[in-house]
Amino acid sequence: MHNITSRICLTFDLWTSCNIEGYISLTAQYIVSNWKLRTKILNFFHFPPSHTGYELSKKINECLHDWEIEKRIFFITLDNASSNDVLVKTLKNQSVLNNSLICSGEFFHVCCSTHILNLIIQSLKELGDALDQIRESIKYVRGSEIIMIKFKECLQQIGNID
């Protein structure tokens, strides 16, 4: 990691295994001289409670210090757990990191898009039958020109619906 000249982007995740044990993974992504993206797992370890943002930030900071990369971090990607807000704030306030962050750390925290997408899908699943009923209603209305005409007439009677 000493030979890397680019900024380093981090990905961090904490999860609970099937035997209810907490684990942390910290991964670095960086560009090497021939413009190839490289990924390196910096640490993977058991992490017993408490899983507070402060405790998580201490562990990440230790890892960054062990790898001697704390002054070369560009951003960190995390899911949107509430403890991660504290984690990011704590990391940003550390003087070693804070003095080296681009744009004063404005872009330091990047939300994990796959986690957000998963949350959206899970909320759609909660709609369950309602979503299926909406789909079937659309199929029904589009299934016949007469039904579509009657549907449009109903919309006109209600008004202000496009």
DSSP file (Angstrom, degrees, kcal/mol; ACC not computed):
  #  RESIDUE AA STRUCTURE BP1 BP2  ACC     N-H-->O    O-->H-N    N-H-->O    O-->H-N    TCO  KAPPA ALPHA  PHI   PSI    X-CA   Y-CA   Z-CA
    1    1 A M    >         0   0    0      0, 0.0     3,-0.9     0, 0.0    66,-0.0   0.000 360.0 360.0 360.0 -18.6    0.0    0.0    0.0
    2    2 A H  T 3   +     0   0    0      1,-0.2    66,-0.0     3,-0.0    65,-0.0   0.803 360.0  54.5 -67.7 -27.4    3.0    2.3    0.4
    3    3 A N  T 3  S+     0   0    0      2,-0.0     2,-0.4     0, 0.0    -1,-0.2   0.523  80.7 109.0 -85.5  -5.7    3.6    2.4   -3.4
    4    4 A I    <   -     0   0    0     -3,-0.9    28,-0.1     1,-0.2     4,-0.1  -0.575  42.9-177.3 -75.6 127.0    0.1    3.5   -4.2
    5    5 A T        +     0   0    0     -2,-0.4    -1,-0.2    26,-0.3    27,-0.1   0.637  56.1  81.7 -98.4 -16.4    0.1    7.1   -5.4
    6    6 A S  S    S-     0   0    0     25,-0.5     2,-0.1     1,-0.1    27,-0.0  -0.309  89.9 -90.6 -84.1 169.2   -3.7    7.5   -5.9
    7    7 A R        -     0   0    0     -2,-0.1    24,-0.5    66,-0.1     2,-0.5  -0.403  42.9-126.7 -69.6 157.4   -6.3    8.3   -3.3
    8    8 A I  E     -a   73   0A   0     64,-2.9    66,-3.0    61,-0.2    67,-0.5  -0.932  14.4-155.6-116.2 130.9   -7.9    5.3   -1.6
    9    9 A C  E     -aB  75  29A   0     20,-2.9    20,-2.9    -2,-0.5     2,-0.3  -0.861  15.2-149.2-103.5 138.6  -11.7    4.7   -1.5
   10   10 A L  E     -aB  76  28A   0     65,-2.9    67,-2.8    -2,-0.4     2,-0.4  -0.806  12.2-163.6-111.0 148.4  -13.0    2.5    1.3
   11   11 A T  E     -aB  77  27A   0     16,-2.4    16,-2.9    -2,-0.3     2,-0.4  -1.000  16.7-175.6-125.9 131.1  -16.0    0.2    1.6
   12   12 A F  E     + B   0  26A   0     65,-2.1    67,-0.4    -2,-0.4     2,-0.3  -0.973   7.0 172.2-130.5 139.5  -17.1   -0.8    5.1
   13   13 A D  E     - B   0  25A   0     12,-2.0    12,-2.3    -2,-0.4     2,-0.4  -0.995  14.3-165.7-147.5 145.3  -19.7   -3.2    6.3
   14   14 A L  E     + B   0  24A   0     -2,-0.3     2,-0.3    10,-0.2    10,-0.2  -0.998  23.5 163.1-124.0 129.4  -20.8   -4.7    9.6
   15   15 A W  E     - B   0  23A   0      8,-2.1     8,-2.6    -2,-0.4     2,-0.5  -0.955  35.4-118.6-145.0 166.3  -23.1   -7.7    9.6
   16   16 A T  E     - B   0  22A   0     -2,-0.3     6,-0.2     6,-0.2     4,-0.0  -0.906  28.4-138.0-108.6 128.9  -24.3  -10.4   11.9
   17   17 A S    >   -     0   0    0      4,-2.9     3,-2.0    -2,-0.5    -1,-0.0  -0.181  34.5 -94.0 -77.0 174.9  -23.6  -14.0   10.9
   18   18 A C  T 3  S+     0   0    0      1,-0.3    -1,-0.1     2,-0.1    -2,-0.0   0.736 127.9  56.2 -64.8 -21.6  -26.2  -16.8   11.3
   19   19 A N  T 3  S-     0   0    0      2,-0.1    -1,-0.3     0, 0.0    -2,-0.1   0.154 122.3-107.8 -95.5  19.7  -24.7  -17.7   14.7
   20   20 A I  S <  S+     0   0    0     -3,-2.0     2,-0.4     1,-0.2    -2,-0.1   0.809  72.9 141.1  62.5  36.2  -25.3  -14.0   15.8
   21   21 A E        -     0   0    0     27,-0.1    -4,-2.9    25,-0.0     2,-0.3  -0.892  49.4-126.9-104.7 138.4  -21.7  -13.0   15.8
   22   22 A G  E     -B   16   0A   0     -2,-0.4    25,-3.4    -6,-0.2     2,-0.3  -0.677  28.5-175.8 -86.9 138.3  -20.8   -9.5   14.5
   23   23 A Y  E     -BC  15  46A   0     -8,-2.6    -8,-2.1    -2,-0.3     2,-0.4  -0.974  11.5-153.1-134.3 148.5  -18.1   -9.2   11.7
   24   24 A I  E     -BC  14  45A   0     21,-2.7    21,-2.0    -2,-0.3     2,-0.4  -0.945   5.7-170.0-120.8 141.0  -16.5   -6.2   10.0
   25   25 A S  E     -BC  13  44A   0    -12,-2.3   -12,-2.0    -2,-0.4     2,-0.5  -0.999   1.1-173.3-128.4 131.0  -15.0   -6.0    6.6
   26   26 A L  E     -BC  12  43A   0     17,-2.7    16,-2.3    -2,-0.4    17,-1.7  -0.986  10.0-176.4-125.4 120.6  -13.0   -3.0    5.4
   27   27 A T  E     -BC  11  41A   0    -16,-2.9   -16,-2.4    -2,-0.5     2,-0.4  -0.917  13.4-148.8-121.8 142.0  -12.0   -2.9    1.8
   28   28 A A  E     -BC  10  40A   0     12,-3.2    12,-2.6    -2,-0.4     2,-0.4  -0.898   8.3-168.5-109.4 138.9   -9.8   -0.5   -0.2
   29   29 A Q  E     +BC   9  39A   0    -20,-2.9   -20,-2.9    -2,-0.4     2,-0.3  -0.989  20.2 154.2-123.2 136.7  -10.2    0.4   -3.8
   30   30 A Y  E     - C   0  38A   0      8,-2.2     8,-3.1    -2,-0.4     2,-0.5  -0.975  40.0-112.4-156.4 164.1   -7.6    2.4   -5.7
   31   31 A I  E     - C   0  37A   0    -24,-0.5   -25,-0.5    -2,-0.3   -26,-0.3  -0.880  28.1-150.3-105.5 131.6   -6.1    3.0   -9.2
   32   32 A V    >   -     0   0    0      4,-2.4     3,-2.0    -2,-0.5     4,-0.2  -0.419  39.0 -85.0 -94.8 176.9   -2.6    1.8  -10.0
   33   33 A S  T 3  S+     0   0    0      1,-0.3    -1,-0.0     2,-0.2    -2,-0.0   0.742 126.5  53.5 -58.9 -29.4   -0.3    3.5  -12.5
   34   34 A N  T 3  S-     0   0    0      2,-0.1    -1,-0.3     1,-0.0    -2,-0.0   0.134 121.1-104.6 -92.9  22.5   -1.7    1.7  -15.6
   35   35 A W  S <  S+     0   0    0     -3,-2.0     2,-0.4     1,-0.2    -2,-0.2   0.747  73.0 145.4  64.3  29.3   -5.2    2.9  -14.7
   36   36 A K        -     0   0    0     -4,-0.2    -4,-2.4     1,-0.0     2,-0.4  -0.803  50.0-124.6 -96.3 137.5   -6.3   -0.5  -13.4
   37   37 A L  E     -C   31   0A   0     -2,-0.4     2,-0.4    -6,-0.2    -6,-0.2  -0.662  30.4-168.7 -80.0 131.8   -8.7   -0.6  -10.5
   38   38 A R  E     -C   30   0A   0     -8,-3.1    -8,-2.2    -2,-0.4     2,-0.4  -0.922   8.3-161.1-122.0 148.4   -7.5   -2.7   -7.6
   39   39 A T  E     -C   29   0A   0     -2,-0.4     2,-0.4   -10,-0.2   -10,-0.2  -0.992   8.5-179.6-130.1 137.3   -9.3   -3.9   -4.5
   40   40 A K  E     -C   28   0A   0    -12,-2.6   -12,-3.2    -2,-0.4     2,-0.8  -0.992  27.8-131.6-138.7 128.8   -7.7   -5.1   -1.3
   41   41 A I  E     -C   27   0A   0     -2,-0.4   -14,-0.3   -14,-0.2     3,-0.1  -0.713  22.7-173.7 -76.9 115.2   -9.4   -6.4    1.8
   42   42 A L  E     -     0   0A   0    -16,-2.3     2,-0.3    -2,-0.8   -15,-0.2   0.849  64.5  -7.7 -79.6 -36.4   -7.7   -4.4    4.6
   43   43 A N  E     -C   26   0A   0    -17,-1.7   -17,-2.7    -3,-0.1     2,-0.3  -0.968  48.6-178.2-162.6 144.5   -9.3   -6.2    7.4
   44   44 A F  E     +C   25   0A   0     -2,-0.3     2,-0.3   -19,-0.2   -19,-0.2  -0.939  32.3 145.9-142.7 118.6  -12.0   -8.8    8.2
   45   45 A F  E     -C   24   0A   0    -21,-2.0   -21,-2.7    -2,-0.3     2,-0.2  -0.986  51.6 -90.1-155.3 161.1  -12.6   -9.6   11.8
   46   46 A H  E     -C   23   0A   0     -2,-0.3   -23,-0.3   -23,-0.2    -2,-0.0  -0.516  37.1-167.9 -70.1 138.3  -15.0  -10.5   14.5
   47   47 A F        -     0   0    0    -25,-3.4   -25,-0.1    -2,-0.2     3,-0.1  -0.825   4.1-159.6-136.2  95.2  -16.5   -7.5   16.2
   48   48 A P        -     0   0    0      0, 0.0   -27,-0.1     0, 0.0   -25,-0.0  -0.265  40.2 -47.9 -69.6 161.2  -18.4   -8.1   19.4
   49   49 A P  S    S+     0   0    0      0, 0.0     2,-0.1     0, 0.0   -27,-0.0  -0.236  95.7  77.0 -56.8 151.7  -20.9   -5.6   20.7
   50   50 A S        -     0   0    0     -3,-0.1     2,-0.4     0, 0.0     5,-0.0   0.336  52.2-177.4 -97.0 139.3  -21.2   -2.7   21.2
   51   51 A H        +     0   0    0     -2,-0.1     2,-0.1     4,-0.1    32,-0.1  -0.281  27.4 147.9 -98.2  46.3  -21.7   -1.7   17.6
   52   52 A T     >  -     0   0    0     -2,-0.4     4,-2.4     1,-0.1     5,-0.2  -0.400  60.9-113.9 -77.4 158.7  -21.9    2.1   18.1
   53   53 A G  H  > S+     0   0    0      1,-0.2     4,-2.4     2,-0.2     5,-0.2   0.856 117.2  54.3 -59.1 -36.4  -20.6    4.5   15.6
   54   54 A Y  H  > S+     0   0    0      2,-0.2     4,-1.9     1,-0.2    -1,-0.2   0.937 109.7  45.5 -65.3 -46.8  -17.8    5.6   17.9
   55   55 A E  H  > S+     0   0    0      1,-0.2     4,-1.8     2,-0.2    -2,-0.2   0.890 113.3  50.8 -64.5 -39.4  -16.6    2.0   18.4
   56   56 A L  H  X S+     0   0    0     -4,-2.4     4,-2.4     1,-0.2    -1,-0.2   0.913 108.6  51.3 -63.9 -42.6  -16.7    1.3   14.7
   57   57 A S  H  X S+     0   0    0     -4,-2.4     4,-2.8     1,-0.2    -1,-0.2   0.873 106.8  54.6 -64.2 -36.1  -14.8    4.5   13.9
   58   58 A K  H  X S+     0   0    0     -4,-1.9     4,-2.3     2,-0.2    -1,-0.2   0.925 109.8  46.9 -61.2 -43.6  -12.1    3.5   16.4
   59   59 A K  H  X S+     0   0    0     -4,-1.8     4,-2.1     2,-0.2    -2,-0.2   0.913 113.7  47.0 -65.6 -43.4  -11.7    0.1   14.7
   60   60 A I  H  X S+     0   0    0     -4,-2.4     4,-2.8     1,-0.2     5,-0.2   0.930 111.8  51.1 -64.2 -44.2  -11.5    1.7   11.2
   61   61 A N  H  X S+     0   0    0     -4,-2.8     4,-2.4     1,-0.2    -2,-0.2   0.899 108.6  51.9 -60.4 -41.0   -9.0    4.3   12.4
   62   62 A E  H  X S+     0   0    0     -4,-2.3     4,-2.7     2,-0.2    -1,-0.2   0.923 111.1  47.8 -59.7 -44.2   -6.8    1.6   13.9
   63   63 A C  H  X S+     0   0    0     -4,-2.1     4,-2.1     2,-0.2    -2,-0.2   0.922 111.3  49.2 -65.0 -45.0   -6.9   -0.2   10.6
   64   64 A L  H  X>S+     0   0    0     -4,-2.8     5,-2.4     1,-0.2     6,-0.6   0.893 113.2  48.4 -61.3 -39.2   -6.1    2.9    8.6
   65   65 A H  H ><5S+     0   0    0     -4,-2.4     3,-0.8    -5,-0.2    -2,-0.2   0.917 108.5  53.2 -67.1 -43.8   -3.2    3.6   10.9
   66   66 A D  H 3<5S+     0   0    0     -4,-2.7    -2,-0.2     1,-0.3    -1,-0.2   0.877 115.1  41.0 -58.8 -38.0   -1.9    0.0   10.7
   67   67 A W  H 3<5S-     0   0    0     -4,-2.1    -1,-0.3    -5,-0.2    -2,-0.2   0.519 107.9-130.7 -86.7  -6.0   -1.8    0.3    6.9
   68   68 A E  T <<5S+     0   0    0     -3,-0.8    -3,-0.2    -4,-0.5    -4,-0.1   0.907  74.6 115.6  56.5  47.0   -0.5    3.9    7.1
   69   69 A I    > < +     0   0    0     -5,-2.4     3,-2.3    -6,-0.1     4,-0.2   0.289  26.5 112.2-124.2   8.4   -3.1    5.2    4.7
   70   70 A E  T 3  S+     0   0    0     -6,-0.6     3,-0.5     1,-0.3    30,-0.1   0.735  79.8  51.9 -60.8 -22.6   -5.1    7.6    6.9
   71   71 A K  T 3  S+     0   0    0      1,-0.2    -1,-0.3    -7,-0.1    -2,-0.1   0.406 106.1  55.2 -92.4   3.2   -3.8   10.7    4.9
   72   72 A R  S <  S+     0   0    0     -3,-2.3   -64,-2.9   -65,-0.1     2,-0.3   0.203  73.2 126.7-120.3  16.4   -4.8    9.2    1.5
   73   73 A I  E     +a    8   0A   0     -3,-0.5    29,-0.3   -66,-0.2   -64,-0.2  -0.574  29.4 178.5 -80.2 134.9   -8.5    8.5    2.0
   74   74 A F  E     -     0   0A   0    -66,-3.0     2,-0.3     1,-0.4    28,-0.2   0.862  62.5 -28.1 -97.5 -58.3  -10.8    9.9   -0.6
   75   75 A F  E     -a    9   0A   0    -67,-0.5   -65,-2.9    26,-0.1    -1,-0.4  -0.962  49.4-132.9-152.5 170.1  -14.2    8.6    0.5
   76   76 A I  E     -ad  10 109A   0     32,-3.4    34,-2.8    -2,-0.3     2,-0.5  -0.997  14.4-145.6-130.2 134.0  -15.9    5.7    2.4
   77   77 A T  E     +ad  11 110A   0    -67,-2.8   -65,-2.1    -2,-0.4     2,-0.3  -0.876  30.0 161.7-101.8 127.4  -19.0    3.8    1.2
   78   78 A L  E     - d   0 111A   0     32,-2.0    34,-2.3    -2,-0.5   -65,-0.1  -0.921  40.1-107.4-137.3 159.4  -21.4    2.7    3.9
   79   79 A D        -     0   0    0    -67,-0.4     2,-0.1    -2,-0.3    34,-0.1  -0.280  47.1 -98.7 -75.9 179.3  -25.0    1.5    4.2
   80   80 A N        +     0   0    0     32,-0.2     2,-0.1    -2,-0.1    -1,-0.1  -0.094  66.7 145.2-100.4  38.7  -27.4    4.0    5.8
   81   81 A A    >>  -     0   0    0      1,-0.1     3,-1.2    -2,-0.1     4,-0.7  -0.474  58.2-121.7 -67.1 145.2  -27.4    2.5    9.3
   82   82 A S  H >> S+     0   0    0      1,-0.3     4,-1.0     2,-0.2     3,-0.9   0.831 111.0  60.9 -62.5 -32.4  -27.7    5.2   11.9
   83   83 A S  H 3> S+     0   0    0      1,-0.2     4,-2.1     2,-0.2    -1,-0.3   0.789  95.7  63.5 -65.1 -25.0  -24.5    4.2   13.7
   84   84 A N  H <> S+     0   0    0     -3,-1.2     4,-2.6     2,-0.2    -1,-0.2   0.786  94.2  59.9 -71.2 -26.0  -22.7    4.9   10.4
   85   85 A D  H <X S+     0   0    0     -3,-0.9     4,-2.2    -4,-0.7    -1,-0.2   0.926 109.2  43.0 -63.8 -43.7  -23.6    8.6   10.6
   86   86 A V  H  X S+     0   0    0     -4,-1.0     4,-2.7     2,-0.2     5,-0.2   0.903 111.9  55.2 -67.2 -40.8  -21.8    8.8   13.9
   87   87 A L  H  X S+     0   0    0     -4,-2.1     4,-2.6     2,-0.2    -2,-0.2   0.940 110.7  44.3 -55.5 -50.7  -18.9    6.7   12.4
   88   88 A V  H  X S+     0   0    0     -4,-2.6     4,-2.8     1,-0.2     5,-0.2   0.922 113.7  49.6 -63.3 -45.8  -18.5    9.2    9.6
   89   89 A K  H  X S+     0   0    0     -4,-2.2     4,-1.5     1,-0.2    -1,-0.2   0.910 112.7  47.5 -61.1 -42.1  -18.7   12.3   11.8
   90   90 A T  H  X S+     0   0    0     -4,-2.7     4,-0.6     2,-0.2    -2,-0.2   0.922 113.3  47.3 -66.5 -44.6  -16.2   10.8   14.2
   91   91 A L  H >< S+     0   0    0     -4,-2.6     3,-1.1    -5,-0.2     7,-0.3   0.920 111.3  51.3 -62.5 -43.1  -13.7    9.9   11.4
   92   92 A K  H 3< S+     0   0    0     -4,-2.8    -1,-0.2     1,-0.2    -2,-0.2   0.819 106.4  55.4 -64.1 -30.6  -14.1   13.3    9.8
   93   93 A N  H 3< S+     0   0    0     -4,-1.5     2,-0.3    -5,-0.2    -1,-0.2   0.597  80.4 105.2 -81.6 -10.0  -13.3   15.1   13.1
   94   94 A Q  S <X S-     0   0    0     -3,-1.1     4,-3.5    -4,-0.6     5,-0.2  -0.574  73.2-136.4 -72.3 129.7  -10.0   13.3   13.6
   95   95 A S  H  > S+     0   0    0     -2,-0.3     4,-2.2     1,-0.2     5,-0.2   0.849  99.1  54.0 -60.7 -38.2   -7.3   15.8   12.8
   96   96 A V  H  4 S+     0   0    0      1,-0.2     4,-0.5     2,-0.2    -1,-0.2   0.944 119.0  34.4 -62.7 -47.0   -5.1   13.4   10.8
   97   97 A L  H >> S+     0   0    0     -6,-0.2     3,-1.3     1,-0.2     4,-1.0   0.931 115.6  56.3 -70.9 -46.3   -8.0   12.5    8.5
   98   98 A N  H >< S+     0   0    0     -4,-3.5     3,-0.6    -7,-0.3    -2,-0.2   0.869 104.5  51.9 -57.4 -42.2   -9.7   15.9    8.5
   99   99 A N  T 3< S+     0   0    0     -4,-2.2    -1,-0.3    -5,-0.2    -2,-0.2   0.681 114.5  43.5 -70.5 -16.8   -6.6   17.7    7.3
  100  100 A S  T <4 S+     0   0    0     -3,-1.3    -1,-0.2    -4,-0.5    -2,-0.2   0.505  85.4 111.7-107.8  -5.0   -6.1   15.4    4.3
  101  101 A L  S X< S-     0   0    0     -4,-1.0     3,-1.0    -3,-0.6     2,-0.2  -0.456  70.7-115.4 -74.6 140.8   -9.7   15.1    3.1
  102  102 A I  G > >S+     0   0    0    -29,-0.3     3,-1.7     1,-0.3     5,-0.6  -0.509  97.0   6.9 -73.2 141.1  -10.6   16.6   -0.3
  103  103 A C  G > 5S-     0   0    0      1,-0.3     3,-2.0    -2,-0.2    -1,-0.3   0.851 130.5 -67.4  53.3  39.4  -13.1   19.5   -0.2
  104  104 A S  G < 5S-     0   0    0     -3,-1.0    -1,-0.3     1,-0.3    -2,-0.2   0.764  92.9 -60.5  54.3  28.9  -13.0   19.4    3.6
  105  105 A G  G X 5S+     0   0    0     -3,-1.7     3,-1.6   -31,-0.1     4,-0.4   0.605  96.2 138.2  80.7  11.6  -14.7   16.0    3.6
  106  106 A E  T < 5S+     0   0    0     -3,-2.0     3,-0.2    -4,-0.3    -3,-0.1   0.841  82.9  32.1 -58.3 -33.4  -17.8   17.2    1.9
  107  107 A F  T 3 <S+     0   0    0     -5,-0.6    -1,-0.3     1,-0.1   -31,-0.1   0.121  87.7 110.5-109.3  19.1  -17.9   14.1   -0.2
  108  108 A F    <   +     0   0    0     -3,-1.6   -32,-3.4   -33,-0.2     2,-0.6   0.878  69.4  58.9 -64.4 -40.8  -16.3   11.7    2.3
  109  109 A H  E     -d   76   0A   0     -4,-0.4     2,-0.5   -34,-0.2   -32,-0.2  -0.825  63.5-177.1 -99.2 121.5  -19.4    9.6    3.0
  110  110 A V  E     -d   77   0A   0    -34,-2.8   -32,-2.0    -2,-0.6     2,-0.2  -0.975  23.7-130.7-116.1 125.2  -21.0    7.8    0.0
  111  111 A C  E     -d   78   0A   0     -2,-0.5     2,-0.7   -34,-0.2   -32,-0.2  -0.506  27.6-109.4 -74.8 142.1  -24.2    5.9    0.6
  112  112 A C     >  -     0   0    0    -34,-2.3     4,-1.8    -2,-0.2     3,-0.2  -0.610  25.1-159.1 -74.6 113.3  -24.3    2.4   -0.7
  113  113 A S  H  > S+     0   0    0     -2,-0.7     4,-2.6     1,-0.2     5,-0.2   0.841  89.3  55.4 -66.3 -33.8  -26.7    2.4   -3.7
  114  114 A T  H  > S+     0   0    0      2,-0.2     4,-2.2     1,-0.2    -1,-0.2   0.861 107.2  50.6 -68.7 -32.8  -27.3   -1.4   -3.5
  115  115 A H  H  > S+     0   0    0     -3,-0.2     4,-2.1     2,-0.2    -2,-0.2   0.914 111.6  47.5 -67.9 -42.1  -28.4   -1.1    0.1
  116  116 A I  H  X S+     0   0    0     -4,-1.8     4,-2.1     2,-0.2    -2,-0.2   0.920 111.7  50.5 -63.9 -44.0  -30.8    1.7   -0.8
  117  117 A L  H  X S+     0   0    0     -4,-2.6     4,-2.4     1,-0.2    -1,-0.2   0.902 109.0  52.0 -60.8 -41.5  -32.2   -0.3   -3.7
  118  118 A N  H  X S+     0   0    0     -4,-2.2     4,-2.6     1,-0.2    -1,-0.2   0.898 107.8  51.6 -61.9 -40.8  -32.7   -3.3   -1.4
  119  119 A L  H  X S+     0   0    0     -4,-2.1     4,-2.1     2,-0.2    -1,-0.2   0.894 109.7  50.3 -62.9 -39.4  -34.6   -1.1    1.0
  120  120 A I  H  X S+     0   0    0     -4,-2.1     4,-2.1     2,-0.2    -2,-0.2   0.934 111.3  48.1 -63.5 -45.7  -36.8    0.1   -1.8
  121  121 A I  H  X S+     0   0    0     -4,-2.4     4,-2.1     1,-0.2    -2,-0.2   0.904 110.3  51.8 -62.3 -41.9  -37.5   -3.4   -3.0
  122  122 A Q  H  X S+     0   0    0     -4,-2.6     4,-1.3     1,-0.2    -1,-0.2   0.889 109.3  49.8 -62.9 -38.4  -38.3   -4.5    0.6
  123  123 A S  H  X S+     0   0    0     -4,-2.1     4,-0.7     1,-0.2    -1,-0.2   0.863 109.0  52.4 -69.3 -33.9  -40.8   -1.7    1.0
  124  124 A L  H >X S+     0   0    0     -4,-2.1     4,-0.8     1,-0.2     3,-0.7   0.874 104.7  56.1 -66.7 -35.7  -42.4   -2.7   -2.3
  125  125 A K  H >< S+     0   0    0     -4,-2.1     3,-0.6     1,-0.2    -1,-0.2   0.845  99.3  61.0 -62.9 -32.7  -42.7   -6.2   -1.0
  126  126 A E  H 3< S+     0   0    0     -4,-1.3    -1,-0.2     1,-0.3    -2,-0.2   0.792  95.4  60.8 -65.4 -26.6  -44.6   -4.9    1.9
  127  127 A L  H X< S+     0   0    0     -4,-0.7     3,-2.2    -3,-0.7     4,-0.3   0.829  79.5 151.9 -68.0 -30.1  -47.2   -3.6   -0.5
  128  128 A G  T <X  +     0   0    0     -4,-0.8     4,-1.6    -3,-0.6     3,-0.5  -0.089  65.8  18.1  46.6-112.9  -47.8   -7.2   -1.5
  129  129 A D  H 3> S+     0   0    0      1,-0.2     4,-2.8     2,-0.2    -1,-0.3   0.814 121.3  62.0 -61.6 -34.1  -51.3   -7.7   -2.7
  130  130 A A  H <> S+     0   0    0     -3,-2.2     4,-2.2     1,-0.2    -1,-0.2   0.921 104.6  47.6 -60.8 -43.6  -51.9   -4.0   -3.3
  131  131 A L  H  > S+     0   0    0     -3,-0.5     4,-2.3    -4,-0.3    -1,-0.2   0.910 112.4  49.4 -64.5 -41.9  -49.1   -3.9   -5.9
  132  132 A D  H  X S+     0   0    0     -4,-1.6     4,-2.5     1,-0.2    -2,-0.2   0.896 110.2  51.4 -62.2 -40.0  -50.5   -7.0   -7.6
  133  133 A Q  H  X S+     0   0    0     -4,-2.8     4,-2.2     2,-0.2    -2,-0.2   0.883 108.6  50.9 -65.6 -37.9  -54.0   -5.5   -7.7
  134  134 A I  H  X S+     0   0    0     -4,-2.2     4,-2.2     2,-0.2    -2,-0.2   0.931 111.1  48.6 -63.8 -45.7  -52.6   -2.3   -9.3
  135  135 A R  H  X S+     0   0    0     -4,-2.3     4,-2.4     1,-0.2    -2,-0.2   0.928 112.1  48.1 -59.6 -46.0  -50.9   -4.3  -12.0
  136  136 A E  H  X S+     0   0    0     -4,-2.5     4,-2.3     1,-0.2    -1,-0.2   0.867 109.7  53.5 -64.9 -35.9  -54.0   -6.3  -12.7
  137  137 A S  H  X S+     0   0    0     -4,-2.2     4,-2.5     2,-0.2    -1,-0.2   0.911 109.0  48.6 -64.4 -42.0  -56.1   -3.1  -12.8
  138  138 A I  H  X S+     0   0    0     -4,-2.2     4,-2.6     2,-0.2    -2,-0.2   0.926 111.5  49.4 -63.7 -44.8  -53.7   -1.6  -15.4
  139  139 A K  H  X S+     0   0    0     -4,-2.4     4,-0.9     1,-0.2    -1,-0.2   0.904 111.6  50.4 -59.6 -40.9  -53.8   -4.8  -17.5
  140  140 A Y  H  < S+     0   0    0     -4,-2.3     3,-0.5     2,-0.2     4,-0.3   0.937 112.4  44.9 -63.7 -47.9  -57.6   -4.8  -17.3
  141  141 A V  H >< S+     0   0    0     -4,-2.5     3,-0.8     1,-0.2     7,-0.2   0.898 117.3  44.5 -65.9 -40.7  -58.0   -1.2  -18.4
  142  142 A R  H 3< S+     0   0    0     -4,-2.6    -1,-0.2     1,-0.2    -2,-0.2   0.605  97.2  78.8 -78.5 -10.5  -55.4   -1.6  -21.2
  143  143 A G  T 3< S+     0   0    0     -4,-0.9     2,-0.3    -3,-0.5    -1,-0.2   0.627  99.9  29.9 -75.1 -13.9  -57.0   -4.9  -22.3
  144  144 A S    <>  -     0   0    0     -3,-0.8     4,-2.1    -4,-0.3    -1,-0.1  -0.995  64.0-140.8-150.1 139.0  -59.9   -3.4  -24.2
  145  145 A E  H  > S+     0   0    0     -2,-0.3     4,-2.2     2,-0.2     5,-0.1   0.882 106.5  52.5 -65.7 -38.5  -60.5   -0.1  -26.1
  146  146 A I  H  > S+     0   0    0      2,-0.2     4,-2.4     1,-0.2     5,-0.2   0.922 109.9  47.7 -63.6 -44.8  -64.0    0.2  -24.7
  147  147 A I  H  > S+     0   0    0      1,-0.2     4,-2.6     2,-0.2    -1,-0.2   0.905 110.6  52.5 -63.9 -40.2  -62.8   -0.2  -21.1
  148  148 A M  H  X S+     0   0    0     -4,-2.1     4,-2.3    -7,-0.2    -2,-0.2   0.909 109.4  49.3 -62.3 -42.0  -60.0    2.4  -21.7
  149  149 A I  H  X S+     0   0    0     -4,-2.2     4,-2.1     2,-0.2    -2,-0.2   0.929 112.6  47.0 -62.3 -46.2  -62.6    4.9  -23.1
  150  150 A K  H  X S+     0   0    0     -4,-2.4     4,-2.2     1,-0.2    -2,-0.2   0.888 111.0  52.8 -63.6 -38.2  -64.8    4.4  -20.0
  151  151 A F  H  X S+     0   0    0     -4,-2.6     4,-2.1     1,-0.2    -2,-0.2   0.921 109.1  48.6 -63.1 -43.7  -61.8    4.7  -17.7
  152  152 A K  H  X S+     0   0    0     -4,-2.3     4,-2.0     1,-0.2    -1,-0.2   0.861 108.8  54.2 -65.0 -35.8  -60.9    8.0  -19.4
  153  153 A E  H  X S+     0   0    0     -4,-2.1     4,-1.9     2,-0.2    -1,-0.2   0.907 107.8  50.2 -63.4 -41.5  -64.5    9.2  -19.0
  154  154 A C  H  X S+     0   0    0     -4,-2.2     4,-2.0     1,-0.2    -2,-0.2   0.908 108.8  52.1 -62.6 -41.5  -64.3    8.4  -15.2
  155  155 A L  H  X S+     0   0    0     -4,-2.1     4,-2.7     1,-0.2     6,-0.3   0.884 108.2  51.4 -62.8 -38.4  -61.0   10.4  -15.0
  156  156 A Q  H  < S+     0   0    0     -4,-2.0    -1,-0.2     2,-0.2    -2,-0.2   0.878 108.1  51.9 -65.8 -37.6  -62.7   13.4  -16.6
  157  157 A Q  H  < S+     0   0    0     -4,-1.9    -1,-0.2     1,-0.2    -2,-0.2   0.881 112.7  45.0 -66.3 -37.6  -65.6   13.3  -14.2
  158  158 A I  H  < S-     0   0    0     -4,-2.0    -2,-0.2    -5,-0.2    -1,-0.2   0.919 104.8-157.1 -71.5 -42.8  -63.2   13.3  -11.3
  159  159 A G     <  +     0   0    0     -4,-2.7    -2,-0.1    -5,-0.2    -3,-0.1   0.197  58.5  53.6  84.5 155.4  -61.1   16.0  -12.8
  160  160 A N  S    S+     0   0    0      1,-0.2     2,-0.5    -4,-0.1    -4,-0.1   0.728  77.2 119.9  56.2  29.0  -57.4   17.2  -12.4
  161  161 A I              0   0    0     -6,-0.3    -1,-0.2     1,-0.1    -2,-0.1  -0.986 360.0 360.0-124.6 123.8  -56.0   13.7  -13.1
  162  162 A D              0   0    0     -2,-0.5    -1,-0.1    -3,-0.1    -2,-0.0   0.421 360.0 360.0 -90.3 360.0  -53.7   13.2  -16.1
